[in-house]
Amino acid sequence: MAETNTLEDLKAVMEGGDAPAAVAEEVVTREPQIDEHGRSYATGKRKNSIARVWIKPGSGKITVNGRDQEVYFARPVLRLIIRQPFEVAERIDQYDVIATVKGGGLSGQAGAVKHGISKALNLYEPALRGPLKAAGFLTRDSRVVERKKYGKAKARKSFQFSKR
C-alpha cells in the first residue's frame, strides 16, 4: 500500500494520480539454529521447574533425565502434555527429545518440558512459529504458588472465626 504523509498525497491517491513510491517491505525468514550434532536446544520453564531440551530428527523417542518418558512421567496426562507441541505442529514421531529437568513437582516438570520442546521446535523449524504461538506454547506460564501470609492459615484462608 502506498504511504501517504500529507493531504496532497491522499488527494493524489484518491484521484488515481501518481502516488509516492511505496516502501518495499522485506519478508524476514529466520534461520534454523542447529548445532554441529544436528540438534536444537531450548530452555523451558514452568512453576519452579527448569527443563533443558534438545531435539533432533528421529523416531519420536523422548528421554527425560536419562529415563524413558513412560518411566519418568507415569501418569498418562503428563505424557499427553509433553506430546502437545508435536500434535499442533503435525510432527508426531519425527523428532527425538532429550531433556534434563530440575525443580518442582511432576506437573511443573511436564509443563517445563513442553515449553522447552515448543521453543526448540521453533528454532529447528522457524516455519512452525505460527501454529505454536497460536496454541500459546511459546509463552511461559508464569503462574506460581502464592506465598503464605502471617495471620492466615494458608495463602488466603483465614482461621475459623469464634464469637465467644
Secondary structure, 3 states (H helix, E strand, C coil): CCCCCCHHHHHHHHHCCCCCCCCCCCCCCCCCCCCCCCCEEEEEEECCEEEEEEEEECCCCEEECCEEHHHHCCCHHHHHHHHHHHHHHCCCCCEEEEEEEECCCHHHHHHHHHHHHHHHHHHHCHHHHHHHHHHCCCCCECCCCCCCCCCCCCCCCCCCCCCC
